[in-house]
Amino acid sequence: MLTLGAACNEDTSGAIAQRVGPTPSAGGLAKLPHMLLAQGAIKIKLGTEPIGAIGVGGAPGGELDEGCAKAGLDKISGRLK
């Protein structure tokens, strides 16, 4: 999901889900097979270059999942080179 976010210039999967809205149109992202637009992932950048993503699922709410992903990224960010 977040790799798609990187392609769309979004930093989080929640930003994509919010942009599409609760009732996406029949076109675009909504037509991709096995696509779930949900909050819980963030982009990993080295400087301004996207290099990957980290995603979390399972908490009772996407904002908590995204918070866990951010905490994980914060923990490892000093090792990114």
All heavy atoms as a GROMACS GRO file, in nm:
protein
  547
    1MET      N    1   0.081  -0.119   0.000
    1MET     CA    2   0.000   0.000   0.000
    1MET      C    3   0.085   0.125   0.000
    1MET      O    4   0.061   0.216  -0.075
    1MET     CB    5  -0.092  -0.004   0.123
    1MET     CG    6  -0.171   0.119   0.142
    1MET     SD    7  -0.284   0.140   0.005
    1MET     CE    8  -0.390   0.259   0.072
    2LEU      N    9   0.186   0.129   0.084
    2LEU     CA   10   0.263   0.251   0.091
    2LEU      C   11   0.350   0.272  -0.030
    2LEU      O   12   0.378   0.384  -0.067
    2LEU     CB   13   0.348   0.256   0.217
    2LEU     CG   14   0.404   0.395   0.243
    2LEU    CD1   15   0.292   0.496   0.258
    2LEU    CD2   16   0.491   0.397   0.362
    3THR      N   17   0.394   0.165  -0.094
    3THR     CA   18   0.470   0.186  -0.216
    3THR      C   19   0.384   0.260  -0.317
    3THR      O   20   0.432   0.342  -0.391
    3THR     CB   21   0.521   0.053  -0.275
    3THR    OG1   22   0.411  -0.034  -0.293
    3THR    CG2   23   0.623  -0.009  -0.185
    4LEU      N   24   0.255   0.232  -0.316
    4LEU     CA   25   0.163   0.309  -0.398
    4LEU      C   26   0.158   0.453  -0.348
    4LEU      O   27   0.154   0.546  -0.427
    4LEU     CB   28   0.024   0.246  -0.392
    4LEU     CG   29  -0.084   0.314  -0.474
    4LEU    CD1   30  -0.048   0.313  -0.621
    4LEU    CD2   31  -0.216   0.245  -0.452
    5GLY      N   32   0.163   0.471  -0.216
    5GLY     CA   33   0.165   0.606  -0.160
    5GLY      C   34   0.286   0.684  -0.206
    5GLY      O   35   0.278   0.803  -0.236
    6ALA      N   36   0.401   0.617  -0.213
    6ALA     CA   37   0.522   0.684  -0.260
    6ALA      C   38   0.504   0.731  -0.404
    6ALA      O   39   0.546   0.840  -0.441
    6ALA     CB   40   0.642   0.591  -0.248
    7ALA      N   41   0.440   0.650  -0.485
    7ALA     CA   42   0.417   0.687  -0.624
    7ALA      C   43   0.318   0.803  -0.634
    7ALA      O   44   0.321   0.880  -0.730
    7ALA     CB   45   0.365   0.566  -0.702
    8CYS      N   46   0.231   0.818  -0.536
    8CYS     CA   47   0.130   0.924  -0.536
    8CYS      C   48   0.175   1.045  -0.455
    8CYS      O   49   0.094   1.132  -0.426
    8CYS     CB   50  -0.001   0.871  -0.478
    8CYS     SG   51  -0.077   0.740  -0.572
    9ASN      N   52   0.301   1.049  -0.415
    9ASN     CA   53   0.355   1.159  -0.335
    9ASN      C   54   0.287   1.175  -0.201
    9ASN      O   55   0.272   1.286  -0.151
    9ASN     CB   56   0.352   1.290  -0.413
    9ASN     CG   57   0.448   1.288  -0.528
    9ASN    OD1   58   0.559   1.236  -0.518
    9ASN    ND2   59   0.408   1.343  -0.640
   10GLU      N   60   0.242   1.066  -0.143
   10GLU     CA   61   0.184   1.069  -0.009
   10GLU      C   62   0.284   1.006   0.088
   10GLU      O   63   0.358   0.915   0.051
   10GLU     CB   64   0.053   0.990  -0.005
   10GLU     CG   65  -0.055   1.043  -0.096
   10GLU     CD   66  -0.114   1.176  -0.052
   10GLU    OE1   67  -0.079   1.226   0.056
   10GLU    OE2   68  -0.197   1.229  -0.126
   11ASP      N   69   0.286   1.052   0.212
   11ASP     CA   70   0.377   0.996   0.312
   11ASP      C   71   0.316   0.884   0.394
   11ASP      O   72   0.387   0.808   0.458
   11ASP     CB   73   0.426   1.106   0.407
   11ASP     CG   74   0.531   1.195   0.343
   11ASP    OD1   75   0.600   1.148   0.250
   11ASP    OD2   76   0.545   1.310   0.385
   12THR      N   77   0.183   0.873   0.395
   12THR     CA   78   0.118   0.768   0.473
   12THR      C   79   0.004   0.704   0.394
   12THR      O   80  -0.055   0.766   0.306
   12THR     CB   81   0.058   0.824   0.604
   12THR    OG1   82  -0.049   0.913   0.572
   12THR    CG2   83   0.164   0.896   0.688
   13SER      N   84  -0.024   0.580   0.429
   13SER     CA   85  -0.138   0.513   0.367
   13SER      C   86  -0.269   0.580   0.410
   13SER      O   87  -0.366   0.582   0.335
   13SER     CB   88  -0.140   0.364   0.400
   13SER     OG   89  -0.145   0.344   0.540
   14GLY      N   90  -0.269   0.636   0.530
   14GLY     CA   91  -0.388   0.708   0.576
   14GLY      C   92  -0.419   0.828   0.489
   14GLY      O   93  -0.535   0.860   0.465
   15ALA      N   94  -0.315   0.896   0.439
   15ALA     CA   95  -0.336   1.011   0.351
   15ALA      C   96  -0.401   0.968   0.220
   15ALA      O   97  -0.488   1.038   0.168
   15ALA     CB   98  -0.204   1.082   0.324
   16ILE      N   99  -0.362   0.852   0.169
   16ILE     CA  100  -0.425   0.802   0.047
   16ILE      C  101  -0.570   0.766   0.074
   16ILE      O  102  -0.659   0.806   0.000
   16ILE     CB  103  -0.351   0.677  -0.006
   16ILE    CG1  104  -0.210   0.714  -0.048
   16ILE    CG2  105  -0.427   0.616  -0.123
   16ILE    CD1  106  -0.125   0.595  -0.080
   17ALA      N  107  -0.595   0.694   0.182
   17ALA     CA  108  -0.732   0.655   0.217
   17ALA      C  109  -0.820   0.778   0.238
   17ALA      O  110  -0.935   0.780   0.194
   17ALA     CB  111  -0.732   0.567   0.342
   18GLN      N  112  -0.766   0.881   0.301
   18GLN     CA  113  -0.843   1.002   0.324
   18GLN      C  114  -0.872   1.074   0.192
   18GLN      O  115  -0.981   1.125   0.171
   18GLN     CB  116  -0.767   1.095   0.418
   18GLN     CG  117  -0.845   1.220   0.455
   18GLN     CD  118  -0.769   1.305   0.556
   18GLN    OE1  119  -0.651   1.285   0.582
   18GLN    NE2  120  -0.837   1.402   0.612
   19ARG      N  121  -0.774   1.077   0.103
   19ARG     CA  122  -0.793   1.144  -0.025
   19ARG      C  123  -0.898   1.074  -0.108
   19ARG      O  124  -0.981   1.139  -0.172
   19ARG     CB  125  -0.661   1.150  -0.102
   19ARG     CG  126  -0.673   1.226  -0.232
   19ARG     CD  127  -0.540   1.271  -0.288
   19ARG     NE  128  -0.436   1.172  -0.285
   19ARG     CZ  129  -0.391   1.107  -0.392
   19ARG    NH1  130  -0.445   1.127  -0.510
   19ARG    NH2  131  -0.291   1.022  -0.382
   20VAL      N  132  -0.899   0.940  -0.107
   20VAL     CA  133  -0.997   0.864  -0.183
   20VAL      C  134  -1.135   0.875  -0.118
   20VAL      O  135  -1.236   0.882  -0.186
   20VAL     CB  136  -0.952   0.718  -0.198
   20VAL    CG1  137  -1.062   0.634  -0.258
   20VAL    CG2  138  -0.828   0.709  -0.283
   21GLY      N  139  -1.138   0.877   0.014
   21GLY     CA  140  -1.264   0.892   0.086
   21GLY      C  141  -1.329   0.760   0.119
   21GLY      O  142  -1.286   0.654   0.075
   22PRO      N  143  -1.436   0.765   0.198
   22PRO     CA  144  -1.502   0.642   0.242
   22PRO      C  145  -1.578   0.570   0.131
   22PRO      O  146  -1.608   0.453   0.143
   22PRO     CB  147  -1.596   0.690   0.352
   22PRO     CG  148  -1.623   0.832   0.320
   22PRO     CD  149  -1.496   0.884   0.254
   23THR      N  150  -1.611   0.639   0.025
   23THR     CA  151  -1.683   0.577  -0.086
   23THR      C  152  -1.611   0.608  -0.216
   23THR      O  153  -1.650   0.698  -0.290
   23THR     CB  154  -1.829   0.628  -0.093
   23THR    OG1  155  -1.826   0.771  -0.097
   23THR    CG2  156  -1.909   0.583   0.026
   24PRO      N  157  -1.502   0.535  -0.244
   24PRO     CA  158  -1.426   0.564  -0.366
   24PRO      C  159  -1.510   0.538  -0.491
   24PRO      O  160  -1.600   0.455  -0.490
   24PRO     CB  161  -1.308   0.467  -0.358
   24PRO     CG  162  -1.350   0.360  -0.265
   24PRO     CD  163  -1.449   0.424  -0.170
   25SER      N  164  -1.479   0.611  -0.595
   25SER     CA  165  -1.551   0.593  -0.721
   25SER      C  166  -1.520   0.455  -0.779
   25SER      O  167  -1.430   0.385  -0.732
   25SER     CB  168  -1.508   0.702  -0.821
   25SER     OG  169  -1.373   0.680  -0.859
   26ALA      N  170  -1.590   0.420  -0.882
   26ALA     CA  171  -1.570   0.289  -0.944
   26ALA      C  172  -1.440   0.284  -1.024
   26ALA      O  173  -1.404   0.179  -1.076
   26ALA     CB  174  -1.688   0.256  -1.033
   27GLY      N  175  -1.368   0.391  -1.036
   27GLY     CA  176  -1.246   0.393  -1.115
   27GLY      C  177  -1.123   0.403  -1.027
   27GLY      O  178  -1.130   0.401  -0.905
   28GLY      N  179  -1.008   0.409  -1.090
   28GLY     CA  180  -0.882   0.431  -1.020
   28GLY      C  181  -0.846   0.322  -0.921
   28GLY      O  182  -0.854   0.204  -0.952
   29LEU      N  183  -0.806   0.364  -0.801
   29LEU     CA  184  -0.758   0.270  -0.699
   29LEU      C  185  -0.863   0.166  -0.662
   29LEU      O  186  -0.830   0.053  -0.631
   29LEU     CB  187  -0.717   0.345  -0.573
   29LEU     CG  188  -0.596   0.436  -0.585
   29LEU    CD1  189  -0.575   0.512  -0.454
   29LEU    CD2  190  -0.473   0.357  -0.620
   30ALA      N  191  -0.989   0.205  -0.665
   30ALA     CA  192  -1.096   0.114  -0.624
   30ALA      C  193  -1.107  -0.007  -0.717
   30ALA      O  194  -1.160  -0.110  -0.678
   30ALA     CB  195  -1.229   0.187  -0.618
   31LYS      N  196  -1.056   0.003  -0.838
   31LYS     CA  197  -1.066  -0.106  -0.935
   31LYS      C  198  -0.948  -0.202  -0.930
   31LYS      O  199  -0.951  -0.307  -0.993
   31LYS     CB  200  -1.081  -0.051  -1.076
   31LYS     CG  201  -1.214   0.014  -1.099
   31LYS     CD  202  -1.254  -0.006  -1.240
   31LYS     CE  203  -1.398  -0.041  -1.245
   31LYS     NZ  204  -1.441  -0.145  -1.323
   32LEU      N  205  -0.842  -0.170  -0.856
   32LEU     CA  206  -0.728  -0.259  -0.848
   32LEU      C  207  -0.763  -0.383  -0.767
   32LEU      O  208  -0.823  -0.372  -0.661
   32LEU     CB  209  -0.608  -0.188  -0.785
   32LEU     CG  210  -0.549  -0.073  -0.866
   32LEU    CD1  211  -0.441  -0.001  -0.784
   32LEU    CD2  212  -0.492  -0.122  -0.996
   33PRO      N  213  -0.725  -0.503  -0.815
   33PRO     CA  214  -0.759  -0.624  -0.740
   33PRO      C  215  -0.682  -0.630  -0.608
   33PRO      O  216  -0.567  -0.586  -0.601
   33PRO     CB  217  -0.716  -0.737  -0.834
   33PRO     CG  218  -0.615  -0.676  -0.926
   33PRO     CD  219  -0.651  -0.530  -0.938
   34HIS      N  220  -0.747  -0.680  -0.507
   34HIS     CA  221  -0.686  -0.702  -0.375
   34HIS      C  222  -0.639  -0.571  -0.311
   34HIS      O  223  -0.546  -0.572  -0.231
   34HIS     CB  224  -0.571  -0.803  -0.382
   34HIS     CG  225  -0.605  -0.927  -0.457
   34HIS    ND1  226  -0.696  -1.018  -0.409
   34HIS    CD2  227  -0.564  -0.973  -0.577
   34HIS    CE1  228  -0.709  -1.116  -0.497
   34HIS    NE2  229  -0.630  -1.091  -0.598
   35MET      N  230  -0.699  -0.461  -0.344
   35MET     CA  231  -0.660  -0.330  -0.290
   35MET      C  232  -0.744  -0.298  -0.168
   35MET      O  233  -0.867  -0.306  -0.172
   35MET     CB  234  -0.678  -0.221  -0.396
   35MET     CG  235  -0.650  -0.081  -0.347
   35MET     SD  236  -0.483  -0.052  -0.290
   35MET     CE  237  -0.389  -0.068  -0.439
   36LEU      N  238  -0.678  -0.266  -0.061
   36LEU     CA  239  -0.744  -0.222   0.061
   36LEU      C  240  -0.685  -0.087   0.098
   36LEU      O  241  -0.564  -0.076   0.121
   36LEU     CB  242  -0.722  -0.322   0.175
   36LEU     CG  243  -0.774  -0.280   0.312
   36LEU    CD1  244  -0.926  -0.266   0.309
   36LEU    CD2  245  -0.732  -0.380   0.416
   37LEU      N  246  -0.766   0.014   0.100
   37LEU     CA  247  -0.720   0.148   0.137
   37LEU      C  248  -0.740   0.166   0.286
   37LEU      O  249  -0.852   0.183   0.333
   37LEU     CB  250  -0.797   0.253   0.058
   37LEU     CG  251  -0.782   0.244  -0.094
   37LEU    CD1  252  -0.874   0.345  -0.162
   37LEU    CD2  253  -0.639   0.266  -0.135
   38ALA      N  254  -0.631   0.158   0.361
   38ALA     CA  255  -0.639   0.166   0.506
   38ALA      C  256  -0.518   0.238   0.563
   38ALA      O  257  -0.411   0.241   0.501
   38ALA     CB  258  -0.649   0.026   0.566
   39GLN      N  259  -0.536   0.293   0.677
   39GLN     CA  260  -0.428   0.363   0.748
   39GLN      C  261  -0.340   0.260   0.818
   39GLN      O  262  -0.388   0.156   0.860
   39GLN     CB  263  -0.493   0.455   0.851
   39GLN     CG  264  -0.402   0.558   0.910
   39GLN     CD  265  -0.480   0.657   0.996
   39GLN    OE1  266  -0.601   0.649   1.008
   39GLN    NE2  267  -0.409   0.750   1.054
   40GLY      N  268  -0.210   0.288   0.829
   40GLY     CA  269  -0.122   0.200   0.904
   40GLY      C  270   0.019   0.189   0.849
   40GLY      O  271   0.099   0.115   0.902
   41ALA      N  272   0.050   0.261   0.743
   41ALA     CA  273   0.183   0.252   0.684
   41ALA      C  274   0.239   0.391   0.659
   41ALA      O  275   0.165   0.486   0.637
   41ALA     CB  276   0.177   0.175   0.552
   42ILE      N  277   0.373   0.400   0.665
   42ILE     CA  278   0.439   0.528   0.637
   42ILE      C  279   0.560   0.503   0.546
   42ILE      O  280   0.617   0.395   0.544
   42ILE     CB  281   0.484   0.601   0.766
   42ILE    CG1  282   0.576   0.512   0.850
   42ILE    CG2  283   0.366   0.647   0.847
   42ILE    CD1  284   0.635   0.584   0.971
   43LYS      N  285   0.593   0.605   0.471
   43LYS     CA  286   0.704   0.600   0.378
   43LYS      C  287   0.836   0.614   0.453
   43LYS      O  288   0.847   0.692   0.547
   43LYS     CB  289   0.690   0.716   0.279
   43LYS     CG  290   0.789   0.717   0.166
   43LYS     CD  291   0.782   0.843   0.078
   43LYS     CE  292   0.646   0.886   0.039
   43LYS     NZ  293   0.646   1.003  -0.050
   44ILE      N  294   0.937   0.538   0.410
   44ILE     CA  295   1.073   0.552   0.463
   44ILE      C  296   1.151   0.631   0.360
   44ILE      O  297   1.155   0.594   0.242
   44ILE     CB  298   1.140   0.416   0.487
   44ILE    CG1  299   1.060   0.335   0.589
   44ILE    CG2  300   1.284   0.435   0.532
   44ILE    CD1  301   1.109   0.192   0.605
   45LYS      N  302   1.211   0.742   0.402
   45LYS     CA  303   1.289   0.826   0.312
   45LYS      C  304   1.432   0.838   0.363
   45LYS      O  305   1.456   0.841   0.483
   45LYS     CB  306   1.229   0.965   0.301
   45LYS     CG  307   1.092   0.969   0.237
   45LYS     CD  308   1.047   1.110   0.206
   45LYS     CE  309   0.970   1.167   0.321
   45LYS     NZ  310   0.912   1.298   0.293
   46LEU      N  311   1.524   0.845   0.270
   46LEU     CA  312   1.663   0.877   0.300
   46LEU      C  313   1.685   1.015   0.239
   46LEU      O  314   1.688   1.028   0.117
   46LEU     CB  315   1.757   0.774   0.239
   46LEU     CG  316   1.902   0.780   0.279
   46LEU    CD1  317   1.919   0.778   0.432
   46LEU    CD2  318   1.979   0.665   0.218
   47GLY      N  319   1.688   1.117   0.324
   47GLY     CA  320   1.682   1.254   0.275
   47GLY      C  321   1.543   1.278   0.220
   47GLY      O  322   1.445   1.265   0.291
   48THR      N  323   1.535   1.308   0.092
   48THR     CA  324   1.404   1.327   0.028
   48THR      C  325   1.366   1.210  -0.062
   48THR      O  326   1.259   1.211  -0.120
   48THR     CB  327   1.402   1.457  -0.055
   48THR    OG1  328   1.504   1.448  -0.155
   48THR    CG2  329   1.426   1.579   0.033
   49GLU      N  330   1.454   1.109  -0.071
   49GLU     CA  331   1.432   0.994  -0.160
   49GLU      C  332   1.357   0.883  -0.089
   49GLU      O  333   1.403   0.831   0.013
   49GLU     CB  334   1.568   0.942  -0.207
   49GLU     CG  335   1.560   0.829  -0.305
   49GLU     CD  336   1.515   0.874  -0.442
   49GLU    OE1  337   1.534   0.992  -0.476
   49GLU    OE2  338   1.459   0.791  -0.514
   50PRO      N  339   1.240   0.843  -0.140
   50PRO     CA  340   1.169   0.728  -0.082
   50PRO      C  341   1.249   0.600  -0.107
   50PRO      O  342   1.290   0.573  -0.221
   50PRO     CB  343   1.037   0.723  -0.156
   50PRO     CG  344   1.028   0.848  -0.237
   50PRO     CD  345   1.166   0.902  -0.250
   51ILE      N  346   1.274   0.523  -0.001
   51ILE     CA  347   1.351   0.399  -0.016
   51ILE      C  348   1.273   0.276   0.029
   51ILE      O  349   1.320   0.165   0.012
   51ILE     CB  350   1.486   0.406   0.060
   51ILE    CG1  351   1.462   0.426   0.210
   51ILE    CG2  352   1.574   0.516   0.003
   51ILE    CD1  353   1.586   0.403   0.295
   52GLY      N  354   1.158   0.294   0.087
   52GLY     CA  355   1.080   0.179   0.133
   52GLY      C  356   0.960   0.224   0.212
   52GLY      O  357   0.919   0.339   0.205
   53ALA      N  358   0.906   0.130   0.287
   53ALA     CA  359   0.787   0.158   0.367
   53ALA      C  360   0.785   0.065   0.487
   53ALA      O  361   0.848  -0.040   0.487
   53ALA     CB  362   0.662   0.138   0.284
   54ILE      N  363   0.712   0.107   0.588
   54ILE     CA  364   0.688   0.022   0.704
   54ILE      C  365   0.538   0.029   0.734
   54ILE      O  366   0.480   0.137   0.734
   54ILE     CB  367   0.774   0.065   0.826
   54ILE    CG1  368   0.757  -0.030   0.943
   54ILE    CG2  369   0.745   0.208   0.867
   54ILE    CD1  370   0.857  -0.008   1.055
   55GLY      N  371   0.479  -0.086   0.754
   55GLY     CA  372   0.336  -0.091   0.779
   55GLY      C  373   0.304  -0.179   0.898
   55GLY      O  374   0.375  -0.276   0.926
   56VAL      N  375   0.199  -0.144   0.967
   56VAL     CA  376   0.155  -0.216   1.087
   56VAL      C  377   0.004  -0.236   1.076
   56VAL      O  378  -0.068  -0.147   1.030
   56VAL     CB  379   0.190  -0.137   1.215
   56VAL    CG1  380   0.135  -0.206   1.338
   56VAL    CG2  381   0.340  -0.115   1.226
   57GLY      N  382  -0.043  -0.348   1.119
   57GLY     CA  383  -0.186  -0.375   1.124
   57GLY      C  384  -0.221  -0.454   1.248
   57GLY      O  385  -0.138  -0.525   1.303
   58GLY      N  386  -0.344  -0.441   1.293
   58GLY     CA  387  -0.392  -0.521   1.405
   58GLY      C  388  -0.440  -0.443   1.525
   58GLY      O  389  -0.510  -0.496   1.610
   59ALA      N  390  -0.400  -0.317   1.535
   59ALA     CA  391  -0.449  -0.235   1.648
   59ALA      C  392  -0.596  -0.200   1.623
   59ALA      O  393  -0.643  -0.205   1.510
   59ALA     CB  394  -0.366  -0.108   1.661
   60PRO      N  395  -0.668  -0.162   1.726
   60PRO     CA  396  -0.808  -0.124   1.707
   60PRO      C  397  -0.819   0.019   1.651
   60PRO      O  398  -0.863   0.111   1.719
   60PRO     CB  399  -0.868  -0.136   1.847
   60PRO     CG  400  -0.754  -0.113   1.939
   60PRO     CD  401  -0.632  -0.167   1.868
   61GLY      N  402  -0.774   0.037   1.529
   61GLY     CA  403  -0.783   0.167   1.464
   61GLY      C  404  -0.657   0.198   1.385
   61GLY      O  405  -0.546   0.173   1.431
   62GLY      N  406  -0.676   0.247   1.263
   62GLY     CA  407  -0.565   0.277   1.175
   62GLY      C  408  -0.470   0.381   1.230
   62GLY      O  409  -0.349   0.376   1.205
   63GLU      N  410  -0.522   0.476   1.306
   63GLU     CA  411  -0.434   0.579   1.362
   63GLU      C  412  -0.334   0.519   1.460
   63GLU      O  413  -0.221   0.563   1.471
   63GLU     CB  414  -0.513   0.694   1.426
   63GLU     CG  415  -0.593   0.657   1.550
   63GLU     CD  416  -0.724   0.582   1.524
   63GLU    OE1  417  -0.771   0.577   1.410
   63GLU    OE2  418  -0.778   0.526   1.622
   64LEU      N  419  -0.376   0.414   1.532
   64LEU     CA  420  -0.283   0.343   1.622
   64LEU      C  421  -0.180   0.262   1.543
   64LEU      O  422  -0.063   0.259   1.579
   64LEU     CB  423  -0.361   0.253   1.718
   64LEU     CG  424  -0.455   0.325   1.815
   64LEU    CD1  425  -0.535   0.225   1.896
   64LEU    CD2  426  -0.378   0.419   1.906
   65ASP      N  427  -0.225   0.198   1.435
   65ASP     CA  428  -0.133   0.125   1.349
   65ASP      C  429  -0.027   0.220   1.292
   65ASP      O  430   0.092   0.190   1.294
   65ASP     CB  431  -0.207   0.059   1.232
   65ASP     CG  432  -0.297  -0.056   1.275
   65ASP    OD1  433  -0.268  -0.120   1.378
   65ASP    OD2  434  -0.395  -0.082   1.204
   66GLU      N  435  -0.072   0.334   1.242
   66GLU     CA  436   0.021   0.431   1.185
   66GLU      C  437   0.116   0.485   1.291
   66GLU      O  438   0.235   0.505   1.265
   66GLU     CB  439  -0.058   0.545   1.121
   66GLU     CG  440   0.021   0.624   1.020
   66GLU     CD  441  -0.068   0.714   0.939
   66GLU    OE1  442  -0.133   0.665   0.844
   66GLU    OE2  443  -0.075   0.835   0.972
   67GLY      N  444   0.068   0.506   1.411
   67GLY     CA  445   0.152   0.551   1.521
   67GLY      C  446   0.260   0.448   1.555
   67GLY      O  447   0.375   0.484   1.582
   68CYS      N  448   0.224   0.319   1.551
   68CYS     CA  449   0.322   0.213   1.576
   68CYS      C  450   0.426   0.210   1.464
   68CYS      O  451   0.546   0.192   1.490
   68CYS     CB  452   0.253   0.077   1.586
   68CYS     SG  453   0.158   0.056   1.738
   69ALA      N  454   0.382   0.227   1.340
   69ALA     CA  455   0.476   0.230   1.228
   69ALA      C  456   0.573   0.347   1.243
   69ALA      O  457   0.694   0.333   1.223
   69ALA     CB  458   0.401   0.240   1.096
   70LYS      N  459   0.523   0.462   1.284
   70LYS     CA  460   0.609   0.579   1.303
   70LYS      C  461   0.707   0.555   1.417
   70LYS      O  462   0.824   0.590   1.407
   70LYS     CB  463   0.526   0.704   1.331
   70LYS     CG  464   0.614   0.826   1.353
   70LYS     CD  465   0.542   0.956   1.340
   70LYS     CE  466   0.626   1.077   1.362
   70LYS     NZ  467   0.767   1.065   1.390
   71ALA      N  468   0.661   0.494   1.525
   71ALA     CA  469   0.750   0.465   1.637
   71ALA      C  470   0.862   0.369   1.594
   71ALA      O  471   0.978   0.386   1.632
   71ALA     CB  472   0.671   0.405   1.754
   72GLY      N  473   0.828   0.270   1.512
   72GLY     CA  474   0.929   0.178   1.461
   72GLY      C  475   1.030   0.249   1.373
   72GLY      O  476   1.151   0.226   1.384
   73LEU      N  477   0.981   0.336   1.286
   73LEU     CA  478   1.071   0.412   1.199
   73LEU      C  479   1.159   0.506   1.280
   73LEU      O  480   1.279   0.517   1.254
   73LEU     CB  481   0.992   0.489   1.094
   73LEU     CG  482   1.075   0.573   0.997
   73LEU    CD1  483   1.176   0.487   0.922
   73LEU    CD2  484   0.984   0.645   0.899
   74ASP      N  485   1.101   0.569   1.380
   74ASP     CA  486   1.180   0.658   1.466
   74ASP      C  487   1.292   0.580   1.534
   74ASP      O  488   1.404   0.630   1.548
   74ASP     CB  489   1.093   0.724   1.573
   74ASP     CG  490   0.997   0.829   1.517
   74ASP    OD1  491   1.016   0.871   1.400
   74ASP    OD2  492   0.904   0.867   1.590
   75LYS      N  493   1.265   0.456   1.572
   75LYS     CA  494   1.363   0.372   1.640
   75LYS      C  495   1.481   0.336   1.550
   75LYS      O  496   1.596   0.330   1.597
   75LYS     CB  497   1.293   0.245   1.690
   75LYS     CG  498   1.378   0.156   1.774
   75LYS     CD  499   1.391   0.211   1.912
   75LYS     CE  500   1.455   0.106   2.001
   75LYS     NZ  501   1.484   0.158   2.133
   76ILE      N  502   1.457   0.315   1.422
   76ILE     CA  503   1.564   0.273   1.332
   76ILE      C  504   1.620   0.386   1.246
   76ILE      O  505   1.718   0.365   1.174
   76ILE     CB  506   1.518   0.158   1.239
   76ILE    CG1  507   1.408   0.206   1.144
   76ILE    CG2  508   1.475   0.037   1.320
   76ILE    CD1  509   1.382   0.112   1.028
   77SER      N  510   1.561   0.503   1.250
   77SER     CA  511   1.599   0.611   1.159
   77SER      C  512   1.747   0.649   1.167
   77SER      O  513   1.807   0.688   1.068
   77SER     CB  514   1.511   0.734   1.178
   77SER     OG  515   1.530   0.788   1.307
   78GLY      N  516   1.809   0.636   1.283
   78GLY     CA  517   1.949   0.667   1.296
   78GLY      C  518   2.041   0.572   1.221
   78GLY      O  519   2.156   0.604   1.193
   79ARG      N  520   1.989   0.455   1.186
   79ARG     CA  521   2.070   0.356   1.113
   79ARG      C  522   2.052   0.364   0.963
   79ARG      O  523   2.118   0.290   0.889
   79ARG     CB  524   2.033   0.215   1.161
   79ARG     CG  525   2.074   0.193   1.305
   79ARG     CD  526   2.050   0.051   1.346
   79ARG     NE  527   1.915   0.044   1.401
   79ARG     CZ  528   1.855  -0.068   1.432
   79ARG    NH1  529   1.911  -0.183   1.408
   79ARG    NH2  530   1.733  -0.065   1.484
   80LEU      N  531   1.964   0.451   0.915
   80LEU     CA  532   1.942   0.464   0.771
   80LEU      C  533   2.055   0.546   0.709
   80LEU      O  534   2.081   0.658   0.752
   80LEU     CB  535   1.807   0.530   0.742
   80LEU     CG  536   1.685   0.453   0.790
   80LEU    CD1  537   1.560   0.535   0.766
   80LEU    CD2  538   1.675   0.319   0.721
   81LYS      N  539   2.119   0.490   0.610
   81LYS     CA  540   2.229   0.560   0.543
   81LYS      C  541   2.223   0.537   0.394
   81LYS      O  542   2.186   0.437   0.347
   81LYS     CB  543   2.363   0.512   0.595
   81LYS     CG  544   2.380   0.542   0.743
   81LYS     CD  545   2.511   0.492   0.792
   81LYS     CE  546   2.518   0.525   0.940
   81LYS     NZ  547   2.628   0.478   1.008
   0.00000   0.00000   0.00000
